Amino acid sequence: MNSVFDTIVVGGGQAGLSVSWHLKNAGVEHLVLDRGAIGDTWRNRWESFCLVTPNHLCRLPGFPYDGDDPSGFMGRDEIVDYVERYAASFDPPYRSNVEVRKISTAEEIGRFELVTSEGTLYAKNIVLTVGTHQHPNIPSWHEDLPDDVLRLHSRDYRNSDQLPDGAILVIGSGQSGCQIAEDLHRAGRKVHLAVGNAGRIPRRYRGRDILDWDLVTGYMSMPVHQHPKGTDIRFKAHPHLSGRDGGHTIDLRQMALDGVQLHGKVLGVENGSLVLSDDLDETLDKVDDFCRIEMDGIDKFIEENGLDAPTEDIVPVEWEPTTSDGLLNLVEAGVSTVLYATGFHYDFGWVNLPVFDGRGYPRYKRGITEVPGLYFCGLHWMETQGSGLFFGVGKDAEYVVRHLLDQPAS
């Protein structure tokens, strides 16, 4: 493999491929390095996984969704096929199973030196597209659980058959936690769900899919610095929602009525029992308030713009916790598996360049850093809600590549 390149793209997911598409169209000699293989991000999800964004919002550069179900939601295998076909459509200069272990300033060749599992490479420009969902979050009390309880992260969940007999406790009620809890419940398993702070939104409201409303209202394209919650939205959990079976709303209270046992947050482990917060009722109220605020915003937009949309009143599901949790004895509850749907964290310690803030998050403006030639793309809410999605990643990739092309030769 040649060791000197104009541009190296680190990461071969949809962001890396989108950057490569624009680079190739511009005639820029480059290389895409991927720790795995094309489609692995999606291939390694659980079997019933679906997109929560409608198919028509899949708009990778030069390759919009071309199927016959634009309002549907692609399942795991369909997503892998879409990404693989995208790569095949323009044949990127792609190398799989190459781990980038260190990036630093080059002393002689180019601007940057990359130490990889296949040797040292040099580049004038680097675009990092590895995202921030790099390493699973594992609770601090993980090691305090009884030895006979299986523990795994949502990253490693595939289906209910891989789990031993017995009940399952899912920790976390973001999109992954709720969808996995639902998957397990549908498989006939007894499911406990420790509820977190993620909000909820309905699948459809006033005649449109909720993500279509995000598109129409401009929320999907709102710059992050204009977001009412500020740039911290980059680190918030997604509200729970599902694309399974044509898409449907996930409501924690309805899940409880259907047989999923809800609990408060897990605070720790004490003598084989989980210590739980006693604020489940307050947490559920906050989840419902999140939904109400979102819908009020849509109602206001419809009124201000004189849109013809059917009226709709989302009636809250009637269910209230009857007791405070306190402790959950895993043996008495028959829990054999604890599944962490606790998200991921990032670690850019392998990038030895001065572009990170006090918490290790990259400093940039729409992917452009203060270090000439170093770029980011594909981060969650990097510029807009669509930045980390099939919908908007291509726009960010185009912006980054345009800036890269405008830089003077070095």
C-alpha positions as CSV (number, residue, x, y, z in Angstrom):
1,M,0.0,0.0,0.0
2,N,1.3,3.5,-1.0
3,S,2.3,5.4,2.2
4,V,1.7,9.0,1.1
5,F,-1.7,10.4,0.2
6,D,-3.3,13.8,-0.3
7,T,-6.2,12.9,2.0
8,I,-6.9,10.0,4.3
9,V,-10.5,9.4,5.6
10,V,-10.5,7.5,8.9
11,G,-13.7,5.6,9.2
12,G,-15.7,3.8,6.5
13,G,-19.3,4.2,7.6
14,Q,-21.9,6.4,5.9
15,A,-19.9,9.6,6.8
16,G,-16.6,8.3,5.5
17,L,-18.2,7.0,2.3
18,S,-20.0,10.3,1.8
19,V,-16.7,12.2,2.2
20,S,-15.1,9.7,-0.3
21,W,-17.8,10.3,-2.8
22,H,-17.2,14.0,-2.9
23,L,-13.4,13.6,-2.9
24,K,-13.6,11.2,-5.8
25,N,-15.9,13.5,-7.8
26,A,-13.4,16.3,-7.2
27,G,-10.6,14.1,-8.4
28,V,-8.8,14.1,-5.1
29,E,-6.4,11.2,-4.5
30,H,-7.4,9.7,-1.2
31,L,-7.8,6.6,0.9
32,V,-10.5,5.4,3.3
33,L,-9.4,3.3,6.2
34,D,-12.0,1.3,8.1
35,R,-11.4,-0.8,11.3
36,G,-14.1,-3.2,10.1
37,A,-15.9,-3.8,6.8
38,I,-18.5,-1.7,4.9
39,G,-21.9,-1.9,6.6
40,D,-20.5,-3.2,10.0
41,T,-22.1,-0.4,12.0
42,W,-25.5,-1.8,10.9
43,R,-24.6,-5.4,10.5
44,N,-23.8,-5.7,14.2
45,R,-27.2,-4.4,15.4
46,W,-29.8,-6.8,16.8
47,E,-31.9,-8.8,14.3
48,S,-35.1,-6.8,14.6
49,F,-33.4,-3.4,14.4
50,C,-35.0,-0.8,12.1
51,L,-34.3,2.8,11.2
52,V,-36.5,5.3,13.0
53,T,-36.2,7.7,10.1
54,P,-38.5,7.1,7.1
55,N,-36.7,5.6,4.1
56,H,-37.2,8.6,1.9
57,L,-34.8,10.5,4.3
58,C,-32.0,8.2,3.2
59,R,-30.1,10.6,0.9
60,L,-26.5,9.6,0.7
61,P,-24.6,11.7,-1.9
62,G,-25.6,10.5,-5.4
63,F,-27.6,7.6,-4.0
64,P,-31.1,8.5,-2.6
65,Y,-33.4,5.7,-1.4
66,D,-34.5,3.8,-4.5
67,G,-36.9,1.2,-3.0
68,D,-40.7,0.9,-3.2
69,D,-41.5,1.9,0.4
70,P,-40.4,5.5,1.0
71,S,-42.6,5.9,4.1
72,G,-41.4,2.7,5.6
73,F,-38.4,1.9,7.7
74,M,-35.5,-0.3,6.5
75,G,-34.6,-3.2,8.7
76,R,-31.0,-4.2,9.6
77,D,-30.3,-6.3,6.6
78,E,-31.8,-3.8,4.2
79,I,-29.7,-1.0,5.7
80,V,-26.5,-3.1,5.2
81,D,-27.6,-3.7,1.6
82,Y,-28.2,0.0,1.0
83,V,-24.7,1.0,2.3
84,E,-23.0,-1.8,0.4
85,R,-24.8,-0.8,-2.8
86,Y,-23.8,2.8,-2.2
87,A,-20.1,1.9,-1.9
88,A,-20.4,-0.3,-5.0
89,S,-21.9,2.6,-7.0
90,F,-18.7,4.6,-7.0
91,D,-16.0,2.2,-5.9
92,P,-14.2,4.2,-3.2
93,P,-10.5,3.6,-2.5
94,Y,-11.3,1.6,0.6
95,R,-9.2,-0.6,2.9
96,S,-11.0,-2.8,5.5
97,N,-9.7,-4.1,8.8
98,V,-7.1,-1.4,9.2
99,E,-6.9,0.2,12.7
100,V,-5.5,3.7,13.0
101,R,-3.7,3.7,16.3
102,K,-2.1,7.1,16.4
103,I,-2.3,10.4,14.5
104,S,0.2,13.1,15.0
105,T,2.0,15.9,13.1
106,A,4.4,14.6,10.5
107,E,8.0,15.9,10.7
108,E,9.0,15.5,7.1
109,I,6.3,14.1,4.8
110,G,2.9,15.8,4.4
111,R,1.2,17.3,7.4
112,F,0.1,14.2,9.3
113,E,1.5,10.8,10.3
114,L,-0.8,7.9,10.9
115,V,0.4,4.8,12.7
116,T,-1.9,1.9,11.6
117,S,-2.1,-1.8,12.0
118,E,-0.6,-2.1,8.5
119,G,2.3,0.4,8.8
120,T,2.8,4.2,8.9
121,L,1.0,6.4,6.4
122,Y,1.3,10.1,5.7
123,A,-1.3,12.6,4.5
124,K,-1.8,16.3,3.7
125,N,-5.4,16.1,5.0
126,I,-7.3,13.9,7.4
127,V,-11.0,13.6,7.7
128,L,-12.1,11.8,10.9
129,T,-15.5,10.1,10.5
130,V,-15.4,7.7,13.4
131,G,-18.2,9.4,15.3
132,T,-18.5,9.6,19.1
133,H,-20.3,6.2,19.7
134,Q,-16.9,4.4,20.0
135,H,-17.0,2.5,23.3
136,P,-19.9,1.1,25.3
137,N,-20.8,2.8,28.6
138,I,-20.7,0.2,31.4
139,P,-22.1,1.2,34.8
140,S,-19.6,1.6,37.7
141,W,-21.5,-1.1,39.7
142,H,-21.0,-3.7,36.9
143,E,-18.6,-5.8,38.9
144,D,-20.8,-5.9,41.9
145,L,-23.5,-7.9,40.2
146,P,-23.8,-11.6,41.2
147,D,-21.4,-13.8,39.2
148,D,-24.2,-16.0,37.8
149,V,-26.0,-13.0,36.1
150,L,-25.1,-12.6,32.5
151,R,-24.1,-9.0,31.7
152,L,-24.0,-7.6,28.1
153,H,-24.2,-4.3,26.4
154,S,-26.8,-3.5,23.7
155,R,-23.9,-3.5,21.2
156,D,-23.7,-7.3,21.7
157,Y,-27.4,-8.1,21.7
158,R,-28.8,-10.0,18.7
159,N,-31.9,-11.8,19.8
160,S,-33.6,-13.3,22.8
161,D,-32.3,-16.8,22.0
162,Q,-28.7,-15.8,23.0
163,L,-29.8,-15.1,26.5
164,P,-30.3,-17.8,29.3
165,D,-33.7,-18.7,30.6
166,G,-35.1,-16.2,33.1
167,A,-36.1,-12.6,33.2
168,I,-34.1,-9.8,31.7
169,L,-33.4,-6.4,33.2
170,V,-32.8,-3.7,30.6
171,I,-30.9,-0.6,31.9
172,G,-31.9,2.5,30.0
173,S,-34.9,3.7,28.1
174,G,-33.5,5.5,25.2
175,Q,-34.2,4.2,21.7
176,S,-32.1,1.1,22.0
177,G,-33.3,0.2,25.5
178,C,-37.0,0.6,24.7
179,Q,-36.7,-1.2,21.4
180,I,-34.7,-4.1,22.9
181,A,-37.2,-4.4,25.8
182,E,-40.0,-4.5,23.3
183,D,-38.2,-7.2,21.3
184,L,-37.6,-9.3,24.3
185,H,-41.2,-8.9,25.5
186,R,-42.5,-9.9,22.1
187,A,-40.4,-13.0,22.3
188,G,-42.3,-14.0,25.4
189,R,-39.6,-13.1,28.0
190,K,-40.2,-11.5,31.3
191,V,-38.7,-8.0,31.0
192,H,-37.8,-5.4,33.6
193,L,-36.9,-1.9,32.4
194,A,-34.9,0.6,34.5
195,V,-36.1,4.0,33.1
196,G,-33.8,6.8,32.3
197,N,-34.2,10.4,31.2
198,A,-34.9,10.0,27.5
199,G,-38.0,11.7,26.2
200,R,-40.6,10.3,23.8
201,I,-42.3,11.4,20.6
202,P,-45.2,9.9,18.7
203,R,-44.5,8.0,15.5
204,R,-47.2,10.1,13.7
205,Y,-48.9,13.4,14.5
206,R,-51.5,15.4,12.7
207,G,-51.2,13.5,9.5
208,R,-47.4,13.2,9.1
209,D,-44.6,11.1,10.4
210,I,-42.9,12.9,13.3
211,L,-39.6,13.0,11.3
212,D,-41.4,14.5,8.4
213,W,-42.6,17.3,10.7
214,D,-38.9,17.8,11.7
215,L,-38.2,18.2,8.0
216,V,-41.1,20.6,7.3
217,T,-40.6,22.8,10.3
218,G,-36.9,23.1,9.6
219,Y,-35.8,21.4,12.8
220,M,-33.9,18.8,10.8
221,S,-31.7,21.5,9.3
222,M,-31.5,23.8,12.4
223,P,-27.8,24.7,13.1
224,V,-26.9,23.3,16.5
225,H,-25.8,26.7,17.8
226,Q,-29.4,27.9,17.3
227,H,-30.9,24.9,19.2
228,P,-32.9,26.0,22.3
229,K,-31.0,23.4,24.4
230,G,-27.6,24.6,23.2
231,T,-24.8,22.4,21.9
232,D,-25.3,20.0,24.8
233,I,-28.0,18.4,22.6
234,R,-25.0,16.5,21.1
235,F,-24.8,14.5,24.3
236,K,-28.5,13.9,25.0
237,A,-30.2,10.5,24.4
238,H,-32.5,10.2,21.5
239,P,-36.3,10.2,22.4
240,H,-37.7,6.7,22.1
241,L,-39.4,5.7,18.9
242,S,-39.6,2.7,16.7
243,G,-39.7,1.9,13.0
244,R,-40.6,-1.8,13.5
245,D,-43.7,-3.1,11.7
246,G,-44.2,0.0,9.7
247,G,-43.3,2.3,12.6
248,H,-45.1,2.9,15.9
249,T,-45.0,5.0,19.1
250,I,-43.3,3.6,22.1
251,D,-44.9,4.7,25.4
252,L,-43.5,3.5,28.7
253,R,-46.8,3.5,30.4
254,Q,-48.3,1.4,27.7
255,M,-45.3,-1.0,28.0
256,A,-46.1,-1.3,31.7
257,L,-49.8,-2.1,30.9
258,D,-48.5,-4.7,28.4
259,G,-46.5,-6.5,31.0
260,V,-43.0,-4.8,31.1
261,Q,-42.1,-4.1,34.7
262,L,-40.8,-0.5,35.0
263,H,-38.3,0.6,37.6
264,G,-36.5,3.8,38.6
265,K,-32.9,4.4,37.8
266,V,-30.3,1.9,39.1
267,L,-28.1,3.6,41.7
268,G,-25.9,0.6,42.6
269,V,-25.8,-2.9,43.9
270,E,-26.2,-4.0,47.5
271,N,-26.0,-7.7,48.6
272,G,-27.2,-9.0,45.2
273,S,-30.0,-6.5,44.9
274,L,-30.2,-3.4,42.8
275,V,-30.6,-0.1,44.6
276,L,-33.3,1.9,42.6
277,S,-34.4,5.5,42.8
278,D,-37.9,6.1,44.0
279,D,-38.8,8.8,41.4
280,L,-40.2,6.7,38.6
281,D,-43.5,8.6,38.7
282,E,-41.7,11.9,38.3
283,T,-39.5,10.5,35.5
284,L,-42.5,9.3,33.6
285,D,-44.2,12.7,34.0
286,K,-41.0,14.4,32.5
287,V,-41.1,11.9,29.6
288,D,-44.7,12.9,28.9
289,D,-43.9,16.6,29.2
290,F,-41.2,16.2,26.6
291,C,-43.7,14.8,24.2
292,R,-46.2,17.5,25.0
293,I,-43.7,20.3,24.4
294,E,-42.7,18.8,21.1
295,M,-46.3,18.6,19.9
296,D,-47.0,22.1,21.1
297,G,-44.2,23.3,18.8
298,I,-45.7,21.5,15.8
299,D,-49.2,22.9,16.6
300,K,-47.7,26.4,16.7
301,F,-45.9,25.9,13.4
302,I,-49.1,24.7,11.7
303,E,-51.1,27.7,13.0
304,E,-48.5,30.3,12.1
305,N,-48.1,28.9,8.6
306,G,-51.8,28.3,8.0
307,L,-51.2,24.6,7.1
308,D,-54.1,22.2,6.5
309,A,-53.4,19.4,9.0
310,P,-56.0,17.3,10.8
311,T,-56.4,18.1,14.5
312,E,-55.2,15.5,16.9
313,D,-55.1,15.2,20.6
314,I,-52.6,12.7,22.0
315,V,-54.4,11.2,25.0
316,P,-52.0,10.2,27.8
317,V,-51.9,6.5,28.7
318,E,-53.3,6.0,32.2
319,W,-50.8,4.1,34.3
320,E,-49.1,5.1,37.5
321,P,-46.5,3.3,39.6
322,T,-48.1,1.8,42.7
323,T,-45.1,1.3,44.9
324,S,-41.6,2.8,45.4
325,D,-38.8,0.6,44.2
326,G,-36.1,0.8,46.8
327,L,-34.4,-2.6,46.1
328,L,-34.8,-5.2,43.3
329,N,-33.7,-8.6,44.4
330,L,-32.4,-10.3,41.3
331,V,-32.9,-13.8,42.6
332,E,-36.5,-13.2,43.7
333,A,-37.3,-11.5,40.4
334,G,-35.7,-14.4,38.5
335,V,-33.4,-12.0,36.6
336,S,-30.7,-14.0,34.8
337,T,-29.5,-11.2,32.4
338,V,-28.7,-7.5,32.9
339,L,-28.6,-5.8,29.5
340,Y,-27.0,-2.3,29.4
341,A,-28.7,0.1,27.0
342,T,-26.5,2.8,28.4
343,G,-25.1,4.3,25.3
344,F,-21.5,4.9,24.2
345,H,-18.7,7.3,24.9
346,Y,-15.8,8.6,22.8
347,D,-12.0,8.5,23.3
348,F,-9.9,10.5,20.9
349,G,-6.7,9.9,22.9
350,W,-5.1,8.3,19.8
351,V,-5.3,11.7,18.0
352,N,-2.3,13.6,19.2
353,L,-3.3,17.0,17.9
354,P,-4.5,20.2,19.8
355,V,-8.2,20.2,18.8
356,F,-10.0,18.9,21.8
357,D,-11.7,20.7,24.7
358,G,-11.5,19.9,28.4
359,R,-13.8,16.8,28.1
360,G,-11.9,15.5,25.1
361,Y,-14.6,16.5,22.5
362,P,-13.2,18.0,19.3
363,R,-13.4,21.7,18.7
364,Y,-14.6,22.6,15.2
365,K,-16.9,24.7,13.2
366,R,-19.0,22.6,10.9
367,G,-16.3,20.0,10.8
368,I,-13.4,22.4,10.2
369,T,-10.8,22.5,13.0
370,E,-8.2,25.0,13.9
371,V,-5.5,22.6,12.7
372,P,-5.1,23.1,9.0
373,G,-6.0,20.0,7.1
374,L,-7.8,18.2,9.9
375,Y,-11.6,17.7,9.6
376,F,-14.5,15.9,11.3
377,C,-17.6,14.6,9.7
378,G,-20.6,12.4,10.8
379,L,-20.7,13.4,14.5
380,H,-24.1,13.5,16.2
381,W,-25.5,17.0,15.8
382,M,-22.2,18.1,14.4
383,E,-24.0,20.9,12.6
384,T,-27.7,19.8,12.4
385,Q,-29.9,16.9,13.5
386,G,-29.2,15.4,10.1
387,S,-25.4,15.4,10.5
388,G,-25.2,11.9,11.9
389,L,-28.0,10.5,9.7
390,F,-28.4,9.3,6.2
391,F,-30.3,12.5,5.6
392,G,-27.7,15.2,6.3
393,V,-24.3,13.6,6.5
394,G,-23.7,14.2,2.8
395,K,-24.3,17.9,3.1
396,D,-21.7,18.1,5.9
397,A,-19.3,16.0,3.8
398,E,-19.7,18.3,0.8
399,Y,-19.0,21.4,3.0
400,V,-15.8,19.8,4.5
401,V,-14.5,18.7,1.1
402,R,-15.1,22.1,-0.4
403,H,-13.1,23.7,2.4
404,L,-10.4,21.1,1.9
405,L,-10.2,21.9,-1.8
406,D,-9.8,25.6,-1.1
407,Q,-6.7,25.2,1.0
408,P,-3.4,26.3,-0.4
409,A,-0.8,23.6,-1.2
410,S,1.7,22.9,1.5
